Each structure stands twice: as structure tokens, then as C-alpha cells.
Amino acid sequence: MRNSVSEKAPLVKIAIGLMAGMVAAKYVVSLPLFPLLVGLIIIAFFLWRYVYLQSAVIILCFVVLGALLMQRAQQESPQVSRLERSKNYFLSQRARLLDRLSENGVDGNVYAVVAAMALGDKSQLTKELKETYAVTGAAHVLALSGLHLSIIYTLLSLLLCRRRWQVVSQVLIIICIWSFVFLVGMSASVVRSAVMLTAYALLSLGNRNRMSVNTLAFTAIVMLIVHPLSLFDIGFQLSFLAVLSILIWYPVFEALIPQSFLMSHRLVRWLWSLLGVSCAAQLGTAPLIAYYFGRFSSLFLITNFVVIPFAPLILYLTLAVLFVPSIAYLLIYIVNALNGILAFVASTPWVSITLHPSILQIIMVYVIIAATYLLIDRLSGTFGIFRRRM
């Protein structure tokens, strides 16, 4: 099929091969893999005349590499590395910032939400508050991810970006982004976002396609090579599935309304974009959320129309309060308003549906989602239903 995902995003095959090897090494009997990897590399080198066969062997090399990395990760004894020491230093700085917020009158559930949303500290979230955000489908705003880093990236771009000094400004932005990543504890979702934003910033200098499935696959490869056990982290899985689903499905939803109409109606364009992103993300993550947490948030669209506009306000006000403590009352008012709205939504009887699917059922759901997308993709090539962007 022309313009398929594999053709436009060749790194996807490598990422899938790497993941398959890691899963095999975790659940299948271990074998001596290093000699096999070396042998496959040599074979791939001599197959340069046979492009498709060489590509298959290269993917097999990454399968073996994934298994080898997983074996070594399971055998390594825990030790404090330089990275961990740096992380601990930044976490101590985060504690000082949190103390400043507390000194400025930010406390209780407001403090818990601000600490989680702005600085990645979820330790103060009560069980009731977590449940409120979870059942309404708003828990993603409490976990630092692409939404939060995109807000920070946008702010830094407005402050630092100059055409004459574009390279310098992008380097400064990348340094600031990674400093923030260390400050908030380097969770899987925030590291994924930082790697993608780094690739985005570097590719923007060459006017290349900056945010694509290929970039996401590259991010997964880098993260899994550095830390193979991330593959079995729930945050890692949800984060990558959400972004992958947005990259694939959002163009489908976007094309349902003519671009000329959207360009001439800014409010409609913003609302439709928010709706499209929310639905696309849910397609990718809802089955996995149902498997791990046993629920599906039926009012997630209403919730996202509320929480996504609140997120940048809370982030910007948190930063402002650290420098101008007298405006802390604004931050407290907005967070209380957000908590109140979500508590009201959580009180409705149809807010979530209880589900307990098996792993086989989850796999079947993802197969159906993938098959539906491939069907739409084929129809788009035949009838020009929508244009895909990879």
C-alpha cells in the first residue's frame, strides 16, 4: 500500500523489533545472544545487494539487541549513578520550590494539584482527589507529559526565539526543557516528551517534518536502549500510545470539516482541534486504561474541554507566584474552581463505566482499531477522503 506507515516511518519497524525482543527476553527462556547478534550483523553486511532481505535481517538484529538489553537490565545490580545523583540534586531544588508555594498560602488540595501538575510531585494527592480526576478522565493533567512540556516550550519560544539567533535560542530552550525534566523527577512520560521536543527543535532548524510517527519511534528506541525496563512501565505505555494515536487519528478527525471553514472560524477550529485530539488519544489509551484500572471515563470529552484550558493557566500562575507571591490568591481560586467542576462531574451516575477485559480482548480491540484505520487509509487513497500526515 502506497504511503503506508512503514514507508513514511521506517523507524517504526526497528522500534517494534526492539520491543518484541525485550518482551521475548522477559517471558521466554534466556539464550546466549551476543554471538547471534554479531553473526546477524555480518550477514546483513553481505546482503547489500538484496535490499528487502537485508532490511529483514537488520530488523532481526534489533529484535536480538532488544532481548540482549533486557537480559542485561535484569541482571544489573542497583547502584547510584551520576545520573541518579544529579536527579537527587534537582529533586532537592524541587522541594525548595514547593516549600515556597506552601509559604505563600497554597495548601490542601490546591497545593496537591499544583505540586503534581507543575512540578510532578503527586505525594500530597489524597485518595479522594485522585479518584475524582481518574473517574472524570482528567488524571492525565496531573501526570506531567507532552501537554505540560508543550506549554513550557511555547512560553520559552515566545521569550527566546529570534530569527537571527535561532540556533542559540533552540539550544537554550532544549537546556531549559531538560533542566525541568530533571527537576520533576524524570518520569517516563516527561522524558518521552522532552526527547520528542528536542527532536522537534533540532528538526525545525532544517525545516524538516518535525512531529511525526518516525520521531516518536526514534524517541522510543532511544528510551528503551537507555532503560529497557521502561517498556513495562504503565506510564511509558500510555504516553506512547496516546501520542501515536494522536499522530495517526487526528488527521482523520481534522479532515471531517473542510479546512477553508476551519481557517475562517477560529473558535470552531480550536474546539474541533481539542475534540479531535481528545478522541484520538482516547482511541489509543482507553483499552489499556480499562485493562489496568478497570474503568472507562464516559465523560472524557466534557472533562477535556474544562481541564485543558485550565492547565496553562495553572502552570503560568504557579511560575508567577514563585516571583510575585501576592497573586497566590488567583492560583488558589482557579485550582479550587477546577476541583469543584471535576467534583460535580464525578458526582454524576454515568461518569465512568466499569470494565474488566482480558489481555486477549485488549489485543482484539487494538487489532480492530488498526484494521479500521487501514481501511480508512485505503479508502483515502482510492477516493481522496483525507490527506495523511506522518
Contacts in CASP RR format, 6 or more apart in sequence:
PFRMAT RR
TARGET T0000
AUTHOR 0000-0000-0000
METHOD contacts of the structure
MODEL  1
MRNSVSEKAPLVKIAIGLMAGMVAAKYVVSLPLFPLLVGLIIIAFFLWRY
VYLQSAVIILCFVVLGALLMQRAQQESPQVSRLERSKNYFLSQRARLLDR
LSENGVDGNVYAVVAAMALGDKSQLTKELKETYAVTGAAHVLALSGLHLS
IIYTLLSLLLCRRRWQVVSQVLIIICIWSFVFLVGMSASVVRSAVMLTAY
ALLSLGNRNRMSVNTLAFTAIVMLIVHPLSLFDIGFQLSFLAVLSILIWY
PVFEALIPQSFLMSHRLVRWLWSLLGVSCAAQLGTAPLIAYYFGRFSSLF
LITNFVVIPFAPLILYLTLAVLFVPSIAYLLIYIVNALNGILAFVASTPW
VSITLHPSILQIIMVYVIIAATYLLIDRLSGTFGIFRRRM
1 374 0 8 1.000
1 377 0 8 1.000
1 378 0 8 1.000
2 381 0 8 1.000
3 381 0 8 1.000
3 388 0 8 1.000
3 390 0 8 1.000
4 377 0 8 1.000
5 12 0 8 1.000
5 213 0 8 1.000
5 248 0 8 1.000
5 390 0 8 1.000
6 12 0 8 1.000
6 13 0 8 1.000
8 212 0 8 1.000
8 213 0 8 1.000
8 214 0 8 1.000
8 390 0 8 1.000
9 212 0 8 1.000
9 213 0 8 1.000
9 214 0 8 1.000
9 217 0 8 1.000
9 390 0 8 1.000
10 214 0 8 1.000
11 214 0 8 1.000
11 217 0 8 1.000
11 218 0 8 1.000
11 221 0 8 1.000
12 213 0 8 1.000
12 214 0 8 1.000
12 217 0 8 1.000
13 55 0 8 1.000
13 59 0 8 1.000
14 58 0 8 1.000
14 59 0 8 1.000
14 62 0 8 1.000
14 217 0 8 1.000
14 221 0 8 1.000
15 217 0 8 1.000
15 218 0 8 1.000
15 220 0 8 1.000
15 221 0 8 1.000
15 224 0 8 1.000
17 59 0 8 1.000
17 62 0 8 1.000
17 63 0 8 1.000
17 66 0 8 1.000
18 62 0 8 1.000
18 63 0 8 1.000
18 65 0 8 1.000
18 66 0 8 1.000
18 69 0 8 1.000
18 220 0 8 1.000
18 221 0 8 1.000
18 224 0 8 1.000
18 225 0 8 1.000
19 66 0 8 1.000
19 220 0 8 1.000
19 224 0 8 1.000
19 231 0 8 1.000
20 63 0 8 1.000
21 63 0 8 1.000
21 64 0 8 1.000
21 65 0 8 1.000
21 66 0 8 1.000
21 67 0 8 1.000
21 70 0 8 1.000
22 66 0 8 1.000
22 67 0 8 1.000
22 69 0 8 1.000
22 70 0 8 1.000
22 224 0 8 1.000
22 228 0 8 1.000
22 231 0 8 1.000
23 231 0 8 1.000
24 63 0 8 1.000
24 67 0 8 1.000
25 33 0 8 1.000
25 66 0 8 1.000
25 67 0 8 1.000
25 68 0 8 1.000
25 70 0 8 1.000
25 71 0 8 1.000
25 74 0 8 1.000
26 70 0 8 1.000
26 74 0 8 1.000
26 232 0 8 1.000
30 71 0 8 1.000
33 64 0 8 1.000
33 67 0 8 1.000
33 68 0 8 1.000
33 71 0 8 1.000
34 68 0 8 1.000
36 64 0 8 1.000
37 61 0 8 1.000
37 64 0 8 1.000
37 65 0 8 1.000
37 68 0 8 1.000
40 57 0 8 1.000
40 60 0 8 1.000
40 61 0 8 1.000
40 64 0 8 1.000
41 61 0 8 1.000
43 57 0 8 1.000
44 54 0 8 1.000
44 57 0 8 1.000
44 58 0 8 1.000
44 61 0 8 1.000
47 53 0 8 1.000
47 54 0 8 1.000
47 57 0 8 1.000
48 54 0 8 1.000
66 224 0 8 1.000
66 228 0 8 1.000
69 224 0 8 1.000
69 225 0 8 1.000
69 228 0 8 1.000
70 228 0 8 1.000
70 229 0 8 1.000
72 228 0 8 1.000
73 227 0 8 1.000
73 228 0 8 1.000
73 229 0 8 1.000
74 229 0 8 1.000
86 182 0 8 1.000
87 182 0 8 1.000
87 185 0 8 1.000
87 186 0 8 1.000
90 179 0 8 1.000
90 182 0 8 1.000
90 183 0 8 1.000
90 185 0 8 1.000
91 183 0 8 1.000
91 185 0 8 1.000
93 183 0 8 1.000
94 119 0 8 1.000
94 120 0 8 1.000
94 121 0 8 1.000
94 183 0 8 1.000
94 184 0 8 1.000
94 185 0 8 1.000
97 119 0 8 1.000
97 322 0 8 1.000
98 115 0 8 1.000
98 119 0 8 1.000
98 121 0 8 1.000
100 322 0 8 1.000
101 111 0 8 1.000
101 114 0 8 1.000
101 115 0 8 1.000
101 318 0 8 1.000
101 321 0 8 1.000
101 322 0 8 1.000
101 328 0 8 1.000
102 111 0 8 1.000
103 325 0 8 1.000
104 321 0 8 1.000
104 325 0 8 1.000
104 328 0 8 1.000
105 328 0 8 1.000
105 332 0 8 1.000
106 114 0 8 1.000
106 321 0 8 1.000
106 328 0 8 1.000
106 331 0 8 1.000
106 332 0 8 1.000
108 124 0 8 1.000
109 126 0 8 1.000
109 129 0 8 1.000
109 335 0 8 1.000
109 336 0 8 1.000
109 339 0 8 1.000
110 331 0 8 1.000
110 332 0 8 1.000
110 335 0 8 1.000
110 336 0 8 1.000
110 339 0 8 1.000
111 124 0 8 1.000
112 124 0 8 1.000
112 125 0 8 1.000
112 126 0 8 1.000
112 129 0 8 1.000
113 125 0 8 1.000
113 129 0 8 1.000
113 142 0 8 1.000
113 314 0 8 1.000
113 335 0 8 1.000
113 338 0 8 1.000
113 339 0 8 1.000
114 314 0 8 1.000
114 318 0 8 1.000
114 331 0 8 1.000
114 335 0 8 1.000
115 121 0 8 1.000
115 122 0 8 1.000
115 123 0 8 1.000
115 124 0 8 1.000
116 122 0 8 1.000
116 124 0 8 1.000
116 125 0 8 1.000
116 142 0 8 1.000
116 143 0 8 1.000
117 141 0 8 1.000
117 142 0 8 1.000
117 144 0 8 1.000
117 148 0 8 1.000
117 311 0 8 1.000
117 314 0 8 1.000
117 315 0 8 1.000
117 318 0 8 1.000
118 148 0 8 1.000
118 314 0 8 1.000
118 315 0 8 1.000
118 318 0 8 1.000
118 319 0 8 1.000
119 183 0 8 1.000
119 184 0 8 1.000
119 318 0 8 1.000
120 143 0 8 1.000
120 144 0 8 1.000
120 184 0 8 1.000
120 185 0 8 1.000
120 187 0 8 1.000
121 184 0 8 1.000
122 142 0 8 1.000
122 143 0 8 1.000
125 142 0 8 1.000
129 339 0 8 1.000
130 139 0 8 1.000
130 142 0 8 1.000
131 346 0 8 1.000
132 339 0 8 1.000
132 342 0 8 1.000
132 343 0 8 1.000
132 346 0 8 1.000
133 139 0 8 1.000
133 141 0 8 1.000
133 142 0 8 1.000
133 342 0 8 1.000
134 293 0 8 1.000
134 295 0 8 1.000
134 297 0 8 1.000
135 295 0 8 1.000
135 297 0 8 1.000
135 346 0 8 1.000
135 351 0 8 1.000
135 352 0 8 1.000
136 297 0 8 1.000
136 299 0 8 1.000
136 300 0 8 1.000
136 303 0 8 1.000
136 342 0 8 1.000
136 345 0 8 1.000
136 346 0 8 1.000
136 351 0 8 1.000
136 352 0 8 1.000
137 297 0 8 1.000
137 299 0 8 1.000
137 300 0 8 1.000
137 303 0 8 1.000
137 304 0 8 1.000
137 352 0 8 1.000
138 303 0 8 1.000
138 304 0 8 1.000
138 306 0 8 1.000
138 307 0 8 1.000
138 342 0 8 1.000
140 147 0 8 1.000
140 242 0 8 1.000
141 147 0 8 1.000
141 307 0 8 1.000
141 308 0 8 1.000
141 310 0 8 1.000
141 311 0 8 1.000
143 187 0 8 1.000
143 189 0 8 1.000
143 235 0 8 1.000
144 184 0 8 1.000
144 187 0 8 1.000
144 189 0 8 1.000
144 190 0 8 1.000
144 193 0 8 1.000
145 189 0 8 1.000
145 190 0 8 1.000
145 192 0 8 1.000
145 193 0 8 1.000
145 239 0 8 1.000
145 242 0 8 1.000
146 189 0 8 1.000
146 190 0 8 1.000
146 192 0 8 1.000
146 193 0 8 1.000
146 196 0 8 1.000
146 197 0 8 1.000
146 243 0 8 1.000
147 308 0 8 1.000
147 311 0 8 1.000
148 190 0 8 1.000
148 193 0 8 1.000
148 311 0 8 1.000
148 315 0 8 1.000
149 177 0 8 1.000
149 180 0 8 1.000
149 190 0 8 1.000
149 193 0 8 1.000
149 194 0 8 1.000
149 197 0 8 1.000
150 193 0 8 1.000
150 197 0 8 1.000
151 311 0 8 1.000
151 312 0 8 1.000
151 315 0 8 1.000
151 316 0 8 1.000
152 176 0 8 1.000
152 177 0 8 1.000
152 180 0 8 1.000
152 315 0 8 1.000
153 173 0 8 1.000
153 177 0 8 1.000
153 197 0 8 1.000
153 201 0 8 1.000
155 316 0 8 1.000
156 172 0 8 1.000
156 173 0 8 1.000
156 176 0 8 1.000
156 177 0 8 1.000
157 169 0 8 1.000
157 173 0 8 1.000
160 169 0 8 1.000
160 172 0 8 1.000
160 173 0 8 1.000
161 169 0 8 1.000
161 170 0 8 1.000
161 173 0 8 1.000
162 169 0 8 1.000
166 205 0 8 1.000
167 205 0 8 1.000
170 201 0 8 1.000
170 202 0 8 1.000
170 204 0 8 1.000
170 205 0 8 1.000
173 201 0 8 1.000
174 197 0 8 1.000
174 198 0 8 1.000
174 201 0 8 1.000
174 202 0 8 1.000
177 194 0 8 1.000
177 197 0 8 1.000
177 198 0 8 1.000
178 194 0 8 1.000
178 198 0 8 1.000
181 190 0 8 1.000
181 191 0 8 1.000
181 194 0 8 1.000
184 190 0 8 1.000
187 235 0 8 1.000
188 223 0 8 1.000
188 230 0 8 1.000
188 233 0 8 1.000
188 235 0 8 1.000
188 236 0 8 1.000
188 239 0 8 1.000
189 235 0 8 1.000
189 236 0 8 1.000
189 238 0 8 1.000
189 239 0 8 1.000
191 223 0 8 1.000
192 219 0 8 1.000
192 220 0 8 1.000
192 223 0 8 1.000
192 236 0 8 1.000
192 239 0 8 1.000
192 240 0 8 1.000
192 243 0 8 1.000
193 239 0 8 1.000
195 218 0 8 1.000
195 219 0 8 1.000
195 222 0 8 1.000
195 223 0 8 1.000
196 211 0 8 1.000
196 215 0 8 1.000
196 216 0 8 1.000
196 219 0 8 1.000
196 243 0 8 1.000
199 210 0 8 1.000
199 215 0 8 1.000
199 218 0 8 1.000
199 219 0 8 1.000
200 210 0 8 1.000
200 211 0 8 1.000
200 215 0 8 1.000
203 209 0 8 1.000
203 210 0 8 1.000
203 215 0 8 1.000
204 210 0 8 1.000
209 389 0 8 1.000
209 390 0 8 1.000
211 247 0 8 1.000
212 247 0 8 1.000
212 389 0 8 1.000
212 390 0 8 1.000
213 244 0 8 1.000
213 247 0 8 1.000
213 248 0 8 1.000
213 390 0 8 1.000
214 390 0 8 1.000
216 240 0 8 1.000
216 243 0 8 1.000
216 244 0 8 1.000
216 247 0 8 1.000
220 240 0 8 1.000
223 230 0 8 1.000
223 236 0 8 1.000
224 230 0 8 1.000
224 231 0 8 1.000
230 236 0 8 1.000
231 237 0 8 1.000
234 292 0 8 1.000
237 288 0 8 1.000
238 285 0 8 1.000
238 288 0 8 1.000
238 289 0 8 1.000
241 284 0 8 1.000
241 285 0 8 1.000
241 288 0 8 1.000
242 281 0 8 1.000
242 284 0 8 1.000
242 285 0 8 1.000
244 284 0 8 1.000
245 280 0 8 1.000
245 281 0 8 1.000
245 282 0 8 1.000
245 283 0 8 1.000
245 284 0 8 1.000
245 285 0 8 1.000
246 277 0 8 1.000
246 280 0 8 1.000
246 281 0 8 1.000
247 390 0 8 1.000
248 280 0 8 1.000
248 373 0 8 1.000
249 276 0 8 1.000
249 279 0 8 1.000
249 280 0 8 1.000
249 283 0 8 1.000
249 284 0 8 1.000
249 373 0 8 1.000
250 276 0 8 1.000
250 277 0 8 1.000
250 280 0 8 1.000
251 386 0 8 1.000
251 387 0 8 1.000
251 388 0 8 1.000
251 389 0 8 1.000
252 280 0 8 1.000
252 373 0 8 1.000
252 376 0 8 1.000
252 386 0 8 1.000
253 272 0 8 1.000
253 275 0 8 1.000
253 276 0 8 1.000
253 279 0 8 1.000
253 280 0 8 1.000
254 262 0 8 1.000
254 272 0 8 1.000
254 273 0 8 1.000
254 276 0 8 1.000
254 386 0 8 1.000
255 385 0 8 1.000
255 386 0 8 1.000
255 387 0 8 1.000
256 386 0 8 1.000
257 268 0 8 1.000
257 272 0 8 1.000
261 268 0 8 1.000
262 268 0 8 1.000
262 269 0 8 1.000
262 272 0 8 1.000
263 269 0 8 1.000
271 305 0 8 1.000
274 304 0 8 1.000
274 305 0 8 1.000
274 308 0 8 1.000
275 301 0 8 1.000
278 300 0 8 1.000
278 301 0 8 1.000
278 304 0 8 1.000
279 301 0 8 1.000
282 300 0 8 1.000
283 369 0 8 1.000
284 366 0 8 1.000
284 369 0 8 1.000
286 296 0 8 1.000
287 357 0 8 1.000
287 362 0 8 1.000
287 365 0 8 1.000
287 366 0 8 1.000
287 369 0 8 1.000
288 362 0 8 1.000
289 295 0 8 1.000
289 296 0 8 1.000
290 296 0 8 1.000
290 355 0 8 1.000
290 356 0 8 1.000
290 357 0 8 1.000
290 362 0 8 1.000
291 357 0 8 1.000
291 359 0 8 1.000
291 362 0 8 1.000
294 354 0 8 1.000
294 355 0 8 1.000
294 356 0 8 1.000
294 357 0 8 1.000
295 352 0 8 1.000
295 353 0 8 1.000
295 354 0 8 1.000
295 355 0 8 1.000
296 352 0 8 1.000
296 353 0 8 1.000
296 355 0 8 1.000
297 303 0 8 1.000
297 351 0 8 1.000
297 352 0 8 1.000
298 350 0 8 1.000
298 351 0 8 1.000
298 352 0 8 1.000
298 353 0 8 1.000
299 345 0 8 1.000
299 348 0 8 1.000
299 350 0 8 1.000
299 351 0 8 1.000
299 352 0 8 1.000
302 345 0 8 1.000
303 342 0 8 1.000
303 345 0 8 1.000
306 338 0 8 1.000
306 341 0 8 1.000
306 342 0 8 1.000
306 345 0 8 1.000
307 338 0 8 1.000
307 342 0 8 1.000
310 334 0 8 1.000
310 337 0 8 1.000
310 338 0 8 1.000
313 334 0 8 1.000
314 331 0 8 1.000
314 334 0 8 1.000
314 335 0 8 1.000
314 338 0 8 1.000
317 327 0 8 1.000
317 330 0 8 1.000
317 331 0 8 1.000
317 334 0 8 1.000
318 331 0 8 1.000
320 327 0 8 1.000
320 331 0 8 1.000
321 327 0 8 1.000
321 328 0 8 1.000
321 331 0 8 1.000
345 351 0 8 1.000
357 365 0 8 1.000
376 385 0 8 1.000
376 386 0 8 1.000
377 388 0 8 1.000
379 385 0 8 1.000
380 386 0 8 1.000
380 387 0 8 1.000
380 388 0 8 1.000
END
